[in-house]
Amino acid sequence: MEKVDIKKVKSMTGSHQEWFISHLKNKKNARIYLQVALEEYQEDHDREAFMLSLRNVAIAQGGIAHLASETHLNREHLYRLLSGKGNPTLDTLTVILQTLGMRIKLAVA
């Protein structure tokens, strides 16, 4: 069996992460992605997965430094919050989501 040259494959197909981040620049795509992540969190309680999803959207929407500037939150603090280990307060989560142009919306279960 022939060995696959990863560099050659990447040069031909591009980076999935780059494509994914560019996809999340669209606010509608980002909203749907976060909605699904939140729904999955409600089922499996995997906070790390939700926080990493929020981080992906933050990166796509201008980056963590930009988010820090807009929210007036410390950049290092935001990196920790969005690392997957973070556990933001409801106030902090609301500020982050508002800055990204989103809000929390409730529905009957």
Secondary structure in CASP SS format (residue, H / E / C, confidence):
PFRMAT SS
TARGET T0000
AUTHOR 0000-0000-0000
METHOD secondary structure of the structure
MODEL  1
M C 1.00
E C 1.00
K C 1.00
V C 1.00
D C 1.00
I H 1.00
K H 1.00
K H 1.00
V H 1.00
K H 1.00
S H 1.00
M H 1.00
T H 1.00
G C 1.00
S C 1.00
H H 1.00
Q H 1.00
E H 1.00
W H 1.00
F H 1.00
I H 1.00
S H 1.00
H H 1.00
L C 1.00
K C 1.00
N C 1.00
K H 1.00
K H 1.00
N H 1.00
A H 1.00
R H 1.00
I H 1.00
Y H 1.00
L H 1.00
Q H 1.00
V H 1.00
A H 1.00
L H 1.00
E H 1.00
E H 1.00
Y H 1.00
Q H 1.00
E H 1.00
D H 1.00
H C 1.00
D C 1.00
R H 1.00
E H 1.00
A H 1.00
F H 1.00
M H 1.00
L H 1.00
S H 1.00
L H 1.00
R H 1.00
N H 1.00
V H 1.00
A H 1.00
I H 1.00
A H 1.00
Q C 1.00
G C 1.00
G C 1.00
I H 1.00
A H 1.00
H H 1.00
L H 1.00
A H 1.00
S H 1.00
E H 1.00
T H 1.00
H C 1.00
L C 1.00
N C 1.00
R H 1.00
E H 1.00
H H 1.00
L H 1.00
Y H 1.00
R H 1.00
L H 1.00
L C 1.00
S C 1.00
G C 1.00
K C 1.00
G C 1.00
N C 1.00
P C 1.00
T C 1.00
L H 1.00
D H 1.00
T H 1.00
L H 1.00
T H 1.00
V H 1.00
I H 1.00
L H 1.00
Q H 1.00
T H 1.00
L C 1.00
G C 1.00
M C 1.00
R C 1.00
I C 1.00
K C 1.00
L C 1.00
A C 1.00
V C 1.00
A C 1.00
END
